[in-house]
Amino acid sequence: MGKTKHQGPIKLPKTPDPKNWVSPVPFGLGKIKPGHIRDTMKVAWENRDNLSYAGKILTQGVCDGCALGVSGLYDQTLAGPHVCTTRLNVLRLNTMPAMKKEILHADIDELRKYSSAELRKLGRIPYPLIRRKGERKFSRLTWDEALNLIADKMKKLDPKQVSFFLTSRGITNESYYVAAKVARYLGVNNIDNASRICHSPSKTALKRSIGAGASTCNYQDWIGSDVIVFWGSVAANNQPVSTKYMYAAKRKGTKIICINPYREPSMEKYWIPSIAESALFGTKLADDFYQVNIGGDIAFMHGIMKHWFEMEEKQHGSAIDHSFVKNHVNNYEELKTKVQQQSWAEIEASSGVSKERILELALLLAKSKSGVFVWSLGLTMHTFASDNISQVANLALLRGFLGRKHCGLMPIRGHSSVQGSGEMGADPFVLPGGDFEPNNIERIEKLWGFTIPKWQGDVLGVSLENSLLPEDHERKIKMYYLSGGNFLETMPDPDFVERALSSLELRVHQDIIYNTSTLVDAKQAVIVLPAKTRYEQEDGGTSTSTERMVYFSPEIKGNQQQVAEARAEWKIYVDLAKRVKPQRSHLIDFKSGQQIREEIALANPNYDGIQYLKERGDVFQWGGAWLCEDGICPTPDGKGNLIPVDIPDLKKGKDTYYVTTRRGKQFNSMVYHESDPFNGAGRYDVLMNRNDAKELSIHEGETIVVYNQHGVFQGRAKFIDIARGNLEVHFPEGNFLLPKGVYEKYAKIPSYNVAVKVEKAERFNARKDIKYLEKPVPDLETEIS
């Protein structure tokens, strides 16, 4: 798949372009904006005790922040060095010393007083630890003791009662692959990864629409495309290096369109630190914003398609690429019928955007000869997420924006190598090189030399729920093995998550640092295993970027604060498997990273080439420059599938708002700033429309309560330019409002958007909480003494 190869980095223009400047006032003085220079100096100060090693990571390693894929200071998109604050913020995890013993072994209630951000700063886990039921402190174990305890427990449990999870904090393809293989070797299919709670619907939807669950294009395709549409994506905040690509695209005349409920300041204007002109005067990024309702994207896209079909009735070929559709697309008439059935009134009500505005964008896209559609969590964190993304694919297929230069579908990933997690098989629905289905199971069994269990494994949310099943239930999860991750701060309903985690008999945390989940009790014991970072992994490791680039990151020597007992993640999995099932342990006994890469190349044919990655800077792109090149999709008939769907009913009642969770200056749940540098919002601010607030007699800065049947959030009103009827609260602080057990039908992502009511705090407290909720909320109870 893929004939054309990526052309390699291209150069930026050297002459300035004042028409894209934000302001002639240097450095955006007086404006709310990130302080890149100040933040960089702060990072240097934090790493002053290991500055030489920090420098080596930045210049030799592959970024362990977002999934843009920067190797050292360079990437495959643009010539010249790149560095961003996301990468700099994560840097300290790799350079800091071990935790002091008096903190490491402190009373558990003392440790629980720390926030996750504070725990992170305490240092690395120095050696294996255990805290048994009733014990107040973690105590030291040897590696043999720790692994023997885990192995003994696994031998006693039915494999259906064990679950594995791998986060995306710098974990390499090699570790994902070995974990996936070891889990199946041990008879366990409950294995999941962090993409379940971010981009799993992207993969699911793209596979059904075009046959490939990955970005079809490159970042270079942005540069010179007629239009880039960012859908529910704040790339400037979450993938800051992407602003450099947007700058390059603007210089080539590309129009940038943002579709988001909130007119995100960072997508409107940005000061790009690695471009002198932009660092001084800023860059206007988005040409236009369409402020769609949370959950209104399907209606909005149906409005675009409805107008295209109206244009076609007046002039054939004025909006649809009929040649492309005829040769490469299925279900055209079915989609047309579905879209034409919907009224403009219904489309406007659901989307929150006027017909006139929808027609504007429909016309722009119809006149564009090329286009790239980029999306992120604004489309994926819904109960109808796969349908959201299939509609984006519908737009691309109708216009022929697929399989050629300056065109494509791009789910922009927020974490380095999370793209590789499923491709390595660390997912209950897949094995390396394909789905968890008979033909692929048979193929992998031949390669691995052992029988794979055939029962369907569960996603992480269901596994957590299953920990609360009756004691004798065959699928009651009794042991959870976590490689990183903090479910307390990433999953809906944290109170439920704490209950689930504490109901497990044994919990294993393989990690670099303590987090709040590590400190939750377990029925028998919590075991903590110290992991190496990706830069310490022997033989180096690989990661897969958003654009399918597989980068090699070498082992970087010279860490003055190396944790002597930390071990490479894949080595821990192998050691454990050998203890649980020693009889056939040669089948999983990898001796080197190179040996793993050689097997990955056989297990996943797309990764044939990974075995040659051995030195710093080595990289290849699976699938070539464009998937579906020349319109030929990797589907059974070679065609893309248009997917007709209904406009979802959000069940928004009178006086009901829709709330979504947002990221501030953070990396997933790891918060780095208490205030958002783009809008000045605090972590407990509720971002809302000024006119909505006026109707509720709410003043800016006033304490308000956001509540529903799931929980209560108390914060302060902050007015922003957001579509009416919509609110935003920060993640994870707002997760108490989210329902547990509500999953998207196809990809099983939890829902991170929900209906709520809003009131002034004194009004809410004056009425009794029990009028709204099943149980009172102690913090909000007023007492008269």
C-alpha positions in Angstrom: 0.0 0.0 0.0 1.4 3.4 -1.0 3.6 4.0 -4.0 4.8 7.5 -3.4 7.4 8.1 -0.8 7.6 11.1 1.6 9.9 13.7 0.0 11.6 14.8 3.3 11.8 18.2 5.0 11.1 21.3 3.0 12.3 24.9 3.8 10.3 27.8 5.1 10.4 31.1 3.2 12.9 33.5 4.7 11.2 36.8 3.9 8.6 38.1 6.5 4.9 38.4 5.6 3.3 41.3 7.6 -0.2 40.6 6.4 -0.3 37.6 8.8 1.1 39.4 11.8 -1.1 39.7 14.9 0.4 43.0 16.0 3.3 45.3 15.2 4.0 45.5 19.0 6.9 43.0 19.6 6.4 39.8 21.6 2.7 40.4 22.0 3.3 42.7 25.0 0.1 43.4 26.9 -1.7 40.4 25.5 -2.7 37.1 27.2 -0.3 34.6 25.7 2.1 31.9 26.6 5.5 33.1 27.9 7.7 30.8 25.9 11.0 32.3 26.9 10.0 32.5 30.5 8.7 28.9 30.4 11.9 27.7 28.8 14.1 29.3 31.4 11.9 27.7 34.1 12.4 24.3 32.5 16.2 24.8 32.4 16.1 25.8 36.1 14.1 22.7 37.0 16.6 20.5 35.2 19.7 22.3 36.4 20.8 19.2 38.4 21.0 17.1 35.2 21.3 19.7 32.5 23.7 17.8 30.3 21.4 14.8 30.1 18.4 17.0 29.5 20.3 18.4 26.5 21.1 15.0 25.2 17.4 14.0 25.4 16.3 17.1 23.4 19.0 16.7 20.7 19.2 12.9 20.4 15.8 11.4 21.5 12.5 11.2 19.8 10.0 13.6 21.6 7.9 11.8 24.2 5.2 14.5 24.1 2.7 14.7 21.3 2.7 12.5 18.2 4.0 15.1 15.7 7.2 13.1 15.7 10.3 15.3 16.3 13.6 13.3 16.3 16.2 15.3 18.2 15.3 18.8 17.2 14.2 17.9 13.6 11.3 16.3 11.8 10.3 15.2 8.3 8.1 18.2 7.6 10.2 21.3 7.8 13.9 22.0 7.8 15.2 23.7 10.9 15.0 23.0 14.6 11.8 22.6 16.6 11.1 22.6 20.3 7.9 23.2 22.2 6.7 23.7 25.8 4.8 20.4 25.8 8.1 18.5 25.3 10.0 20.8 27.7 7.3 20.2 30.4 7.6 16.4 30.1 11.4 16.6 30.2 11.7 16.5 34.0 10.2 13.0 34.2 13.3 11.8 32.4 16.0 13.8 34.3 14.8 13.9 38.0 16.4 11.9 40.8 14.7 9.1 42.8 12.2 10.0 45.5 13.7 10.6 49.0 13.1 7.6 51.2 11.3 9.6 53.9 8.7 10.6 51.3 8.6 7.2 49.5 7.8 5.4 52.7 5.7 8.1 54.3 2.3 7.4 55.9 -0.3 6.8 53.2 -2.5 9.6 54.4 0.4 12.0 54.2 1.0 11.0 50.6 -2.7 11.4 49.8 -2.5 15.1 50.7 -0.4 15.6 47.5 -2.0 16.4 44.2 -0.8 14.6 41.1 1.3 17.6 40.1 2.9 17.6 43.5 3.5 13.8 43.5 5.1 14.1 40.1 7.7 16.6 41.4 8.7 14.3 44.3 10.9 12.2 42.0 11.1 8.7 40.5 10.2 5.4 42.1 13.6 3.9 43.0 12.9 0.2 43.6 10.0 -2.3 43.8 7.5 -1.5 46.6 4.5 -3.2 48.2 1.7 -2.0 50.5 -0.4 -4.9 51.8 -4.0 -4.5 53.2 -4.0 -2.6 56.4 -0.4 -1.3 56.0 0.2 2.4 56.4 3.3 2.6 54.3 5.0 1.2 51.2 7.8 -1.2 52.0 10.7 -2.3 49.8 10.8 -5.5 47.8 13.5 -7.1 45.6 12.6 -7.6 42.0 12.4 -11.4 42.5 10.0 -11.0 45.5 7.8 -8.6 43.6 7.5 -10.6 40.4 7.1 -13.9 42.3 4.2 -12.4 44.2 2.5 -11.2 41.0 3.2 -14.5 39.2 1.8 -16.5 42.1 -1.4 -14.5 42.0 -1.8 -14.9 38.3 -1.4 -18.7 38.6 -4.3 -18.7 41.0 -6.7 -16.6 38.8 -8.7 -17.4 35.7 -7.1 -15.3 32.9 -10.5 -13.6 32.4 -10.0 -12.1 35.9 -6.8 -10.3 34.9 -6.5 -7.0 33.0 -3.6 -5.1 31.5 -3.5 -1.5 30.6 -0.7 0.6 28.9 -0.7 4.4 28.9 1.1 6.5 26.3 3.7 8.2 28.4 6.7 7.5 26.2 6.0 3.8 25.9 7.7 2.3 22.9 6.3 0.1 20.1 8.6 -2.7 21.5 6.9 -2.5 24.9 3.4 -2.4 23.4 4.2 -5.4 21.3 5.8 -7.5 24.1 2.9 -6.6 26.4 0.4 -7.7 23.8 2.2 -11.0 23.2 2.8 -11.7 26.9 -0.9 -11.0 27.8 -2.0 -13.6 25.2 0.7 -16.0 26.2 -0.8 -15.8 29.7 -4.3 -16.4 28.3 -5.4 -12.8 28.9 -7.3 -10.8 26.3 -8.2 -8.0 28.6 -5.5 -5.6 27.4 -6.1 -2.0 26.5 -4.3 1.3 26.0 -4.6 5.0 26.3 -6.1 5.5 22.8 -9.3 4.0 24.1 -10.0 7.3 25.8 -8.9 9.6 23.0 -8.8 8.4 19.4 -10.2 4.9 19.4 -13.2 6.1 17.4 -10.9 7.6 14.7 -9.4 4.2 14.0 -12.8 2.4 14.1 -14.5 5.0 11.8 -11.7 5.2 9.3 -11.5 1.5 9.0 -15.2 1.2 8.1 -15.1 4.3 5.8 -11.8 3.8 3.9 -10.3 0.5 5.3 -7.3 2.0 7.2 -7.3 3.3 10.8 -4.6 5.9 10.5 -3.9 9.3 9.0 -4.0 9.1 5.2 -1.6 12.0 4.7 1.3 14.0 6.1 1.8 17.3 7.8 3.5 18.4 4.6 0.1 18.1 2.8 -1.1 21.0 4.9 1.4 23.3 3.2 -0.1 24.3 -0.1 -3.5 22.7 0.3 -6.4 25.0 -0.6 -8.0 24.5 2.8 -7.3 22.8 6.2 -10.3 22.2 8.4 -9.6 21.7 12.1 -12.5 19.9 13.7 -12.7 19.9 17.5 -9.0 20.3 17.7 -6.9 22.9 19.5 -3.6 21.8 17.9 -1.9 25.1 18.8 -2.3 24.1 22.5 -2.0 20.3 22.4 0.6 19.9 19.6 2.4 23.3 19.6 4.9 22.4 16.9 1.9 22.2 14.5 1.7 26.0 14.6 4.9 26.0 12.5 3.2 23.9 9.9 0.2 26.2 10.0 2.5 29.2 9.5 4.1 27.4 6.5 0.6 26.7 5.1 -0.5 30.3 5.5 2.6 31.4 3.6 1.5 29.2 0.7 -2.0 30.7 0.7 -3.8 27.9 2.5 -7.1 28.8 4.2 -7.4 27.5 7.8 -10.9 26.9 9.1 -11.7 26.0 12.8 -14.9 24.3 13.8 -15.3 24.4 17.5 -17.8 25.6 20.1 -15.2 28.0 21.5 -13.4 30.5 19.4 -10.1 29.2 20.8 -7.6 32.1 21.2 -4.5 29.9 20.4 -6.0 28.9 17.0 -6.7 32.5 16.2 -3.3 33.9 16.9 0.0 32.4 18.1 3.5 33.5 18.8 5.7 30.6 17.3 9.0 30.7 19.3 11.1 28.9 16.6 10.2 31.4 13.8 11.7 34.8 14.5 9.0 36.8 12.6 6.2 35.0 14.5 8.0 35.1 17.9 8.1 38.9 17.5 4.8 39.8 15.9 2.7 36.7 16.2 0.8 34.8 13.4 -2.9 34.9 12.6 -3.7 31.3 12.1 -7.4 30.6 11.5 -9.1 32.5 8.7 -12.6 31.6 10.0 -14.3 30.0 12.9 -17.6 28.1 12.9 -18.9 27.8 16.4 -20.9 24.6 16.4 -22.8 23.2 19.3 -21.1 20.5 21.4 -22.5 17.4 19.7 -23.8 19.4 16.7 -21.0 18.4 14.2 -23.1 15.7 12.4 -25.9 18.2 11.7 -23.3 20.8 10.6 -21.7 18.3 8.2 -25.1 17.2 6.9 -25.8 20.9 6.2 -22.6 21.1 4.1 -23.6 18.0 2.2 -27.2 19.1 1.8 -26.1 22.3 0.1 -23.7 20.3 -2.1 -26.6 18.2 -3.3 -28.7 21.4 -3.9 -25.8 22.8 -5.9 -25.7 19.6 -7.9 -29.3 20.0 -8.9 -28.6 23.3 -10.5 -25.2 22.4 -12.0 -23.8 18.9 -12.3 -20.2 18.7 -10.9 -20.4 22.0 -9.1 -19.8 20.4 -5.7 -19.3 16.6 -6.0 -16.3 15.0 -7.7 -18.4 12.6 -9.7 -15.5 10.8 -11.4 -13.9 10.0 -8.0 -17.3 8.9 -6.5 -18.1 6.7 -9.5 -14.8 4.9 -9.5 -13.9 4.8 -5.8 -17.0 5.3 -3.6 -20.0 3.2 -2.4 -23.4 4.2 -1.1 -23.7 7.6 -2.8 -27.5 7.4 -3.3 -28.1 6.1 0.2 -26.2 9.0 1.7 -27.9 11.6 -0.6 -31.4 10.3 0.4 -30.5 10.4 4.1 -29.1 13.9 4.0 -32.0 15.3 1.8 -34.5 14.0 4.3 -33.2 16.4 7.0 -34.7 19.9 7.2 -32.7 23.1 7.4 -34.5 23.8 10.7 -33.3 20.6 12.2 -29.8 21.1 11.0 -29.6 24.7 12.3 -31.1 23.7 15.7 -28.7 20.8 16.3 -25.6 22.5 14.9 -26.2 25.9 16.4 -24.9 27.4 13.1 -27.1 29.4 10.7 -27.9 28.1 7.2 -26.1 31.2 5.7 -22.9 30.3 7.5 -23.1 26.6 6.6 -23.6 27.6 3.0 -20.4 29.7 3.1 -18.3 26.8 4.2 -20.0 24.4 1.8 -19.2 26.8 -1.1 -15.6 27.2 0.0 -15.1 23.4 0.2 -16.8 22.9 -3.2 -14.5 25.4 -4.9 -11.3 24.0 -3.2 -9.3 21.6 -5.4 -7.6 20.1 -2.3 -8.3 19.9 1.4 -7.1 18.2 4.6 -9.5 17.5 7.4 -7.8 17.4 10.8 -9.7 16.4 14.0 -9.1 15.6 17.6 -11.0 15.0 20.9 -13.9 17.4 20.1 -15.1 14.7 17.6 -14.0 11.5 19.4 -15.2 11.9 23.0 -18.9 11.4 22.2 -21.3 8.5 22.3 -21.7 8.9 18.5 -18.0 9.5 17.9 -17.5 7.0 15.1 -20.5 8.5 13.3 -18.9 12.0 13.7 -15.7 10.8 12.0 -17.5 8.9 9.3 -19.2 12.1 8.3 -15.8 13.8 8.0 -14.8 10.9 5.7 -18.0 11.4 3.8 -17.0 15.0 3.0 -13.5 13.9 1.8 -14.9 11.1 -0.3 -17.5 13.3 -2.0 -14.8 15.9 -2.9 -12.1 13.3 -3.8 -9.8 14.7 -1.1 -8.1 11.4 -0.6 -4.9 9.6 -1.7 -3.1 12.5 -3.3 -1.0 15.5 -2.5 -2.4 18.2 -0.2 -5.5 16.0 0.6 -6.4 13.7 3.4 -8.0 12.6 6.7 -5.9 13.2 9.8 -6.8 12.3 13.4 -4.1 14.4 15.1 -2.7 12.4 18.0 -1.9 13.9 21.4 0.7 11.4 22.6 3.9 10.0 21.2 3.4 6.5 19.9 -0.2 6.0 20.9 -0.7 5.3 17.2 1.5 2.3 17.6 -0.3 0.8 20.6 -3.1 -0.8 18.6 -0.9 -1.6 15.7 1.2 -3.7 18.1 -1.8 -5.5 19.4 -2.2 -3.9 22.9 -6.0 -3.7 22.3 -8.8 -6.2 23.0 -10.1 -5.9 19.4 -6.8 -6.3 17.5 -3.7 -8.3 17.1 -0.5 -7.1 15.3 -1.3 -6.7 11.6 -5.1 -6.9 11.8 -8.3 -7.4 13.8 -9.0 -10.0 16.5 -10.6 -12.3 13.9 -10.1 -16.0 12.9 -7.7 -15.5 10.0 -5.5 -13.0 11.8 -5.6 -15.1 15.0 -4.4 -18.2 13.0 -1.6 -16.2 11.3 -0.3 -14.8 14.6 -0.6 -18.2 16.3 1.8 -19.6 13.7 4.2 -16.8 14.3 4.1 -16.9 18.1 4.0 -20.7 18.4 1.2 -20.8 21.0 -2.6 -20.8 21.1 -4.3 -17.5 21.6 -7.4 -17.4 23.8 -10.5 -16.9 21.6 -12.8 -15.1 24.1 -13.4 -11.4 23.6 -11.4 -9.1 25.9 -12.9 -6.0 27.5 -11.9 -2.3 27.2 -10.5 -0.6 30.2 -13.8 1.0 31.3 -15.7 -2.3 31.3 -12.8 -4.0 33.1 -13.1 -1.4 35.8 -16.8 -2.1 36.1 -16.1 -5.8 36.2 -14.0 -5.4 39.3 -17.2 -4.9 41.1 -19.0 -8.0 39.9 -20.0 -10.7 42.4 -17.1 -12.7 43.9 -17.9 -15.9 41.9 -18.4 -14.3 38.5 -16.0 -15.7 35.9 -15.2 -12.2 34.6 -14.8 -10.4 37.9 -11.5 -8.6 37.5 -9.3 -9.4 40.6 -5.9 -8.2 39.3 -5.1 -5.1 37.3 -1.6 -4.6 35.8 -1.1 -0.9 34.9 1.8 0.4 32.9 1.4 4.0 33.8 -2.0 5.6 33.6 -4.1 7.3 36.2 -7.7 6.2 35.9 -8.7 8.4 38.8 -8.0 11.5 36.7 -8.7 10.2 33.2 -12.0 8.3 33.5 -15.5 9.6 34.2 -16.9 9.4 37.8 -13.7 9.4 39.9 -15.6 8.2 43.0 -16.7 5.1 41.1 -13.2 4.6 39.8 -11.7 4.7 43.3 -14.3 2.2 44.4 -13.3 -0.1 41.5 -9.6 0.2 42.1 -9.9 -0.5 45.8 -12.1 -3.6 45.1 -9.2 -5.3 43.2 -7.3 -8.0 45.1 -4.0 -7.1 43.5 -3.0 -3.9 41.6 0.4 -3.5 39.9 1.6 -0.1 39.0 4.6 -0.2 36.6 5.6 3.4 36.5 8.2 6.1 36.7 6.4 8.2 39.5 3.6 7.9 42.0 0.3 9.3 41.0 -3.0 9.5 42.9 -4.2 6.1 41.6 -1.0 4.4 43.1 -2.2 5.5 46.6 -5.6 3.8 46.5 -6.0 0.7 48.7 -6.4 -2.8 47.4 -8.0 -5.9 49.0 -4.7 -7.7 49.3 -1.8 -5.6 48.0 -0.6 -2.8 45.7 2.8 -3.5 44.1 4.8 -0.7 42.4 7.5 -1.5 39.9 10.0 1.1 38.7 10.2 1.5 34.9 12.9 3.0 32.8 12.0 5.9 30.5 12.1 5.4 26.7 15.5 7.1 26.6 17.0 4.5 29.0 15.6 1.4 27.2 18.4 -0.9 26.1 18.8 -1.1 22.3 16.7 2.0 22.0 13.0 1.9 21.0 10.6 3.1 18.3 7.5 5.2 18.3 4.9 5.9 15.6 3.8 9.5 14.8 0.4 10.7 13.7 1.6 10.6 10.1 2.7 6.9 10.4 6.4 7.8 10.7 8.2 5.1 12.7 11.1 6.8 14.5 14.0 5.2 16.2 15.0 6.7 19.5 18.4 5.5 20.8 19.4 4.6 24.4 20.8 7.8 25.8 23.7 7.4 28.2 24.9 9.8 30.8 22.0 10.1 33.2 23.6 11.3 36.4 20.4 10.5 38.3 19.8 7.1 36.8 17.5 4.9 38.9 19.7 1.8 39.3 16.8 -0.7 39.9 14.5 0.6 37.1 14.0 -1.8 34.3 12.9 -1.5 30.6 9.1 -2.1 30.4 9.3 -4.9 27.9 11.9 -6.8 30.1 9.5 -6.7 33.1 6.7 -8.3 31.0 9.1 -11.0 29.8 10.4 -11.8 33.3 6.8 -12.0 34.6 5.6 -14.3 31.9 8.6 -16.7 32.4 7.6 -17.0 36.1 3.9 -17.7 35.4 4.4 -20.2 32.6 8.1 -21.4 32.6 7.4 -24.5 30.5 7.3 -22.7 27.1 9.0 -19.4 28.1 11.4 -19.6 25.2 8.4 -18.4 23.0 8.4 -15.0 24.7 12.0 -14.7 25.9 13.2 -11.7 23.9 16.9 -10.9 24.5 17.1 -7.5 22.8 15.1 -4.7 21.3 16.4 -5.6 17.9 15.0 -9.1 18.3 11.6 -7.6 19.1 11.7 -5.3 16.0 12.6 -8.2 13.8 9.5 -10.0 15.0 7.2 -6.9 14.7 8.2 -6.7 11.0 6.8 -10.3 10.6 3.7 -9.8 12.8 2.5 -6.5 11.2 3.4 -6.4 7.5 3.0 -2.6 7.5 6.0 -2.4 9.8 8.3 -4.3 7.5 11.2 -1.9 7.7 11.3 -1.4 11.5 14.0 -4.1 11.7 16.4 -1.7 10.0 16.0 1.1 12.5 19.1 1.0 14.6 20.7 4.5 14.8 19.6 8.0 15.9 17.6 9.6 13.1 16.5 6.4 11.5 12.9 6.6 10.3 10.5 5.1 7.8 6.8 5.7 7.0 4.5 2.8 6.7 2.0 2.9 3.9 3.9 5.5 1.9 3.1 9.2 1.6 -0.6 8.7 1.2 -2.9 5.9 2.1 -5.6 5.1 -0.5 -3.3 6.5 -3.2 -5.1 7.1 -6.5 -8.4 6.5 -4.6 -7.8 2.8 -4.1 -8.8 1.9 -0.5 -7.6 -1.2 1.4 -11.3 -2.4 1.6 -12.5 -5.7 0.2 -13.7 -4.0 -3.1 -11.0 -1.2 -3.1 -13.6 1.5 -2.6 -14.4 4.0 0.2 -17.8 3.7 1.9 -20.1 6.7 2.5 -21.9 6.1 5.8 -25.4 7.6 6.2 -26.4 8.3 9.8 -29.1 10.2 11.6 -28.6 13.5 13.4 -28.2 12.5 17.1 -30.8 13.5 19.7 -28.8 15.2 22.5 -31.9 15.2 24.7 -31.3 18.8 25.7 -34.2 20.0 27.8 -35.3 23.5 28.8 -32.6 25.4 30.7 -30.1 22.6 30.0 -26.6 23.2 28.8 -24.1 20.8 27.2 -20.7 20.7 28.9 -17.4 19.3 27.5 -14.1 18.8 29.2 -11.1 20.8 28.0 -7.3 20.8 28.4 -5.4 23.7 29.8 -1.6 23.8 29.9 -1.3 20.1 30.5 -0.2 16.8 29.0 -3.2 14.5 29.2 -4.1 14.6 33.0 -0.7 16.1 33.9 -1.3 19.7 34.7 1.6 22.1 34.3 -0.1 25.5 34.8 -2.9 26.4 37.2 -4.1 29.0 34.7 -4.6 28.7 30.9 -2.0 31.0 29.2 -4.3 31.6 26.3 -7.4 32.9 28.2 -6.3 33.4 31.8 -8.9 30.8 33.0 -8.2 29.0 36.3 -8.7 25.2 36.7 -12.1 25.7 38.4 -13.4 28.3 36.0 -16.6 27.4 34.1 -16.2 28.8 30.6 -19.6 30.1 29.4 -21.3 32.5 27.0 -21.9 36.0 28.4 -25.5 36.1 27.2 -26.3 32.7 28.8 -24.9 34.1 32.1 -27.0 37.2 31.8 -30.2 35.2 31.5 -29.2 33.4 34.7 -28.2 36.7 36.4 -24.7 35.4 36.8 -21.8 37.9 36.9 -18.2 37.1 35.8 -16.2 35.7 38.6 -19.2 34.7 40.6 -19.4 31.2 42.2 -21.7 28.9 40.3 -22.7 25.3 40.4 -22.9 23.0 37.4 -24.8 19.8 38.2 -26.6 16.8 36.8 -27.7 13.3 38.0 -24.0 12.2 38.0 -22.4 14.8 40.1 -21.7 18.4 41.0 -19.0 20.9 40.0 -18.6 24.2 41.8 -16.5 26.9 40.1 -16.4 30.5 39.0 -18.1 31.9 35.9 -15.6 33.0 33.2 -17.0 34.6 30.0 -15.6 33.5 26.7 -16.6 33.5 23.0 -18.4 30.1 23.0 -21.6 29.1 21.2 -24.7 29.6 23.4 -25.9 26.7 25.4 -22.4 25.2 25.7 -20.0 25.2 28.7 -16.4 24.0 29.1 -14.8 22.8 32.3 -11.2 21.6 32.8 -10.3 17.9 32.7 -9.8 16.1 35.1 -11.4 18.6 37.6 -14.8 18.4 35.8 -14.9 14.6 35.5 -17.4 14.3 38.4 -20.1 15.4 36.0 -19.5 12.6 33.6 -21.4 9.3 33.6 -19.8 5.9 34.2 -20.7 3.0 32.0 -21.7 5.1 28.9 -19.7 4.1 25.9 -19.6 4.8 22.2 -21.3 1.9 20.3 -18.4 0.9 18.1 -15.1 2.0 19.7 -16.2 1.9 23.4 -14.8 5.3 24.3 -16.5 6.7 27.4 -18.6 9.9 26.9 -16.9 13.1 28.0 -19.8 15.4 27.0 -23.0 15.6 29.0 -26.1 17.7 29.7 -26.1 19.8 32.9 -27.9 22.6 34.7 -26.3 25.8 36.0 -27.2 27.9 39.0 -25.7 30.6 41.1 -24.1 28.9 44.1 -26.2 30.6 46.8 -29.4 29.6 44.9 -28.3 26.0 44.6 -27.3 25.8 48.2 -30.4 27.5 49.5 -32.5 24.8 48.0 -31.5 21.4 49.4 -29.2 19.3 47.2 -31.4 16.3 47.6 -34.0 18.1 45.4 -31.6 17.5 42.5 -29.4 14.6 43.5 -29.7 11.2 45.0 -27.3 12.1 47.8 -26.2 15.4 49.4 -22.8 16.8 48.5 -21.0 17.7 51.8 -18.9 20.6 50.4 -22.0 22.4 49.3 -24.0 22.0 52.5 -24.3 25.2 54.4 -24.2 24.9 58.2 -25.4 27.4 60.7 -23.4 27.3 63.9 
